[in-house]
Amino acid sequence: MDAENLEKINSILDADVEIREKIKDQVTEFDKKTRTLSGVLNRIHSTRSDQMPALLNTARPLLDSCRETTAALADIIPPNQFWRWKDMWSNSLRAAVFSCTLVEYLQSGALLSLSQVAEILAIKPEWQDRFALSAEDYLHGVISLVNELSRLAVNAVTLGDFEQPIKISLFVKDIFAGFSMLNLKNDLLRRRYDSLKYDIKKIEEVVYDVSLRKLAPSAKQPS
């Protein structure tokens, strides 16, 4: 190869290294924020329902701070290179999706859509070719939500909240029904979806126990 060609190749490689390092710095920051969020939200398992709003209020500013990181990543990625770099931040983004959906469930009992999560994280439609919330990352976050709710179903009973497992059961079964209508070709996503059956079984056992003991006014085995 001639000197000019080598110089061009070196310039391309140097540019890639620079981009990679910048992304690593932002992903490290993203990870710190999502770990802090996870730590705050883990307290739901020892928080009574009447104290839950105060706990969620401490989580919201942390969620809002993730917007700075998504904007910084969008600024770093060159046009039309989203798929080239997305694996570097996928785990962090999935953790953020999980936190968004968990906070919303605890607040309203509803599931956030993909577009609603993107809006909370301030991921703009015009970033699609650089930084976006993919369907797979969204679904991974939702599966993590179900995993967490199966824990909450057990711990809510310990705290004397006998209605929560029933609400969780209906909510999770609705999510599972939605997943069953998707054509999941990603192996990891498919395996995680299959594992939801164990979460549902765990929740159903809690609901059955609550129902059998007539601990909640509305306790009944969901169909």
Backbone torsions as a table, in degrees:
resi	resn	phi	psi	omega
1	MET	NA	142.1	-179.5
2	ASP	-80.0	167.8	-174.6
3	ALA	-61.8	-38.7	-178.7
4	GLU	-65.2	-42.0	179.0
5	ASN	-63.9	-43.4	179.7
6	LEU	-63.6	-38.1	179.8
7	GLU	-65.0	-39.8	177.6
8	LYS	-64.3	-43.4	-179.6
9	ILE	-64.2	-42.4	177.9
10	ASN	-62.0	-37.7	179.2
11	SER	-64.7	-41.2	178.6
12	ILE	-64.5	-45.0	-179.6
13	LEU	-64.3	-41.2	179.5
14	ASP	-64.0	-39.4	179.5
15	ALA	-65.0	-40.1	178.6
16	ASP	-63.9	-42.0	179.1
17	VAL	-62.9	-41.0	-179.6
18	GLU	-63.6	-44.3	178.5
19	ILE	-62.9	-45.4	-178.7
20	ARG	-59.1	-43.6	-179.5
21	GLU	-66.3	-38.3	178.0
22	LYS	-65.4	-40.9	178.1
23	ILE	-64.6	-43.5	179.5
24	LYS	-56.7	-42.9	-179.7
25	ASP	-61.4	-43.2	-179.3
26	GLN	-71.5	-37.0	179.1
27	VAL	-67.0	-37.7	176.0
28	THR	-59.6	-42.7	178.0
29	GLU	-66.7	-41.0	177.7
30	PHE	-59.9	-44.6	179.7
31	ASP	-60.9	-41.6	178.7
32	LYS	-59.8	-43.7	-178.5
33	LYS	-67.1	-43.7	-178.6
34	THR	-70.8	-32.0	175.9
35	ARG	-67.7	-40.5	177.1
36	THR	-63.4	-42.4	176.7
37	LEU	-59.9	-45.5	-179.7
38	SER	-60.9	-39.9	178.8
39	GLY	-64.3	-41.4	177.9
40	VAL	-65.1	-47.3	-175.9
41	LEU	-71.8	-21.2	176.5
42	ASN	-64.3	-19.3	179.3
43	ARG	-72.6	-8.3	177.6
44	ILE	-61.2	-24.8	-176.5
45	HIS	-77.0	-9.6	177.3
46	SER	-127.6	18.9	-177.8
47	THR	-114.8	128.1	178.1
48	ARG	-71.2	155.8	-173.5
49	SER	-58.7	-34.6	-179.1
50	ASP	-73.1	-15.9	178.6
51	GLN	-101.1	-2.5	-176.1
52	MET	-63.9	-41.6	179.6
53	PRO	-56.1	-40.0	179.6
54	ALA	-64.8	-38.9	178.1
55	LEU	-65.1	-43.6	-179.8
56	LEU	-64.1	-32.7	178.2
57	ASN	-64.5	-27.9	177.2
58	THR	-78.0	-22.7	-179.0
59	ALA	-82.7	-31.3	-173.7
60	ARG	-60.7	-44.3	177.5
61	PRO	-60.7	-33.0	177.6
62	LEU	-67.7	-39.9	175.3
63	LEU	-62.7	-43.4	179.7
64	ASP	-61.1	-34.8	-178.6
65	SER	-67.0	-21.2	178.4
66	CYS	-66.1	-22.4	179.8
67	ARG	-62.1	-35.2	178.7
68	GLU	-61.7	-39.8	-178.0
69	THR	-72.1	-41.2	178.7
70	THR	-63.4	-38.1	178.3
71	ALA	-66.8	-40.2	179.8
72	ALA	-64.6	-41.4	178.1
73	LEU	-64.5	-41.6	179.1
74	ALA	-62.0	-33.9	179.4
75	ASP	-71.3	-29.6	-176.7
76	ILE	-77.8	-41.4	-172.2
77	ILE	-71.6	127.9	176.9
78	PRO	-67.8	158.4	179.0
79	PRO	-55.1	141.6	175.3
80	ASN	63.4	27.3	179.0
81	GLN	-123.3	21.8	179.7
82	PHE	-56.5	-52.4	-174.4
83	TRP	-69.3	-21.5	179.2
84	ARG	-70.6	-34.0	-172.0
85	TRP	-112.8	-10.3	-168.9
86	LYS	-58.8	-29.6	-178.7
87	ASP	-63.6	-20.1	-178.7
88	MET	-70.3	-28.8	-177.5
89	TRP	-116.8	2.3	-175.3
90	SER	-56.1	-46.9	-178.0
91	ASN	-62.6	-41.2	178.9
92	SER	-64.6	-42.4	-178.4
93	LEU	-67.4	-38.6	177.3
94	ARG	-63.1	-38.7	177.9
95	ALA	-65.1	-37.1	178.1
96	ALA	-68.1	-39.4	176.4
97	VAL	-60.6	-45.4	177.9
98	PHE	-56.1	-48.3	-178.9
99	SER	-63.3	-42.9	178.5
100	CYS	-59.1	-48.0	-176.1
101	THR	-70.8	-33.8	178.5
102	LEU	-67.6	-45.3	178.8
103	VAL	-60.2	-43.2	-178.9
104	GLU	-66.4	-41.5	178.3
105	TYR	-60.5	-45.6	-177.6
106	LEU	-67.2	-25.4	-180.0
107	GLN	-86.1	-45.1	-171.9
108	SER	-123.2	-13.5	-176.8
109	GLY	79.7	11.2	-177.1
110	ALA	-109.8	161.8	176.2
111	LEU	-101.1	126.8	176.2
112	LEU	-70.2	140.7	174.1
113	SER	-78.5	168.9	177.7
114	LEU	-57.7	-45.4	-177.9
115	SER	-67.0	-33.0	178.6
116	GLN	-69.3	-39.1	176.5
117	VAL	-64.7	-44.1	178.7
118	ALA	-58.4	-38.1	179.4
119	GLU	-67.5	-41.7	178.7
120	ILE	-61.4	-38.8	-179.5
121	LEU	-86.9	4.8	177.9
122	ALA	57.8	37.7	176.0
123	ILE	-88.0	111.5	-171.5
124	LYS	-84.3	143.6	179.4
125	PRO	-56.9	-31.8	-178.2
126	GLU	-72.5	-5.9	176.7
127	TRP	-89.6	2.4	-170.1
128	GLN	-47.9	-35.7	-177.2
129	ASP	-87.3	-0.9	-178.7
130	ARG	-123.5	-50.5	-178.5
131	PHE	-147.8	122.7	-177.2
132	ALA	-150.2	164.7	173.7
133	LEU	-95.4	106.8	-178.8
134	SER	-76.2	159.9	178.8
135	ALA	-60.7	-39.0	-179.0
136	GLU	-64.5	-43.8	-179.9
137	ASP	-65.3	-38.4	176.8
138	TYR	-61.9	-46.3	-177.7
139	LEU	-66.7	-36.9	176.2
140	HIS	-61.4	-41.1	178.3
141	GLY	-63.7	-39.1	179.5
142	VAL	-67.6	-38.7	177.3
143	ILE	-63.2	-40.5	176.6
144	SER	-62.3	-35.0	176.0
145	LEU	-59.8	-47.5	179.9
146	VAL	-62.2	-42.5	177.2
147	ASN	-55.3	-44.0	-178.3
148	GLU	-69.6	-38.0	-178.5
149	LEU	-68.7	-27.9	176.9
150	SER	-67.0	-33.7	173.7
151	ARG	-68.4	-43.1	-177.3
152	LEU	-64.2	-34.0	179.3
153	ALA	-58.2	-40.6	179.1
154	VAL	-71.9	-47.8	-174.4
155	ASN	-71.7	-27.7	177.7
156	ALA	-62.9	-39.7	178.8
157	VAL	-63.6	-41.1	178.1
158	THR	-58.8	-33.7	-179.3
159	LEU	-88.4	2.0	177.0
160	GLY	88.3	9.8	177.6
161	ASP	-96.7	93.2	-174.2
162	PHE	-86.2	-12.3	178.1
163	GLU	-80.7	-32.4	-173.7
164	GLN	-57.7	-45.4	179.5
165	PRO	-58.6	-34.6	179.8
166	ILE	-68.2	-43.4	177.6
167	LYS	-63.0	-43.2	179.7
168	ILE	-62.2	-42.1	-178.9
169	SER	-58.6	-47.6	179.6
170	LEU	-64.0	-42.3	-178.8
171	PHE	-63.5	-48.1	-176.8
172	VAL	-67.8	-38.9	178.8
173	LYS	-64.8	-34.6	176.9
174	ASP	-65.6	-41.6	177.0
175	ILE	-63.2	-44.0	-179.1
176	PHE	-62.0	-40.2	177.9
177	ALA	-62.7	-38.2	177.7
178	GLY	-65.6	-43.7	178.2
179	PHE	-60.6	-36.5	-176.6
180	SER	-65.1	-18.6	179.7
181	MET	-93.6	-1.5	179.5
182	LEU	-91.5	147.6	176.7
183	ASN	-94.4	88.6	-173.9
184	LEU	-87.9	109.0	-179.5
185	LYS	-99.9	-16.7	177.8
186	ASN	-73.7	123.3	-173.9
187	ASP	-61.0	-46.2	-178.5
188	LEU	-64.3	-43.0	179.9
189	LEU	-64.6	-39.4	179.4
190	ARG	-64.3	-42.1	179.7
191	ARG	-66.0	-40.7	179.4
192	ARG	-67.2	-36.6	176.6
193	TYR	-63.4	-44.1	179.5
194	ASP	-60.2	-33.0	-178.5
195	SER	-70.7	-16.2	178.9
196	LEU	-61.2	-25.4	179.2
197	LYS	-58.8	-35.3	-179.8
198	TYR	-72.4	-35.7	176.4
199	ASP	-65.3	-42.8	179.8
200	ILE	-62.7	-42.3	178.9
201	LYS	-61.2	-42.5	179.7
202	LYS	-62.4	-42.8	179.7
203	ILE	-67.5	-41.8	180.0
204	GLU	-61.3	-36.2	178.2
205	GLU	-64.6	-38.4	178.0
206	VAL	-67.0	-45.3	-179.8
207	VAL	-62.2	-40.8	179.3
208	TYR	-61.2	-43.3	-179.5
209	ASP	-65.3	-43.0	178.2
210	VAL	-63.1	-41.7	-179.0
211	SER	-67.2	-43.4	-178.4
212	LEU	-62.6	-38.1	-178.2
213	ARG	-87.8	-2.7	-179.1
214	LYS	52.4	48.2	-177.5
215	LEU	-84.3	-21.2	-179.9
216	ALA	-121.7	140.9	-179.9
217	PRO	-55.6	-36.6	-178.3
218	SER	-99.4	12.5	-175.4
219	ALA	-61.7	120.1	175.5
220	LYS	-161.6	152.4	-178.7
221	GLN	-74.2	114.1	178.7
222	PRO	-61.6	145.0	-180.0
223	SER	-81.8	NA	NA
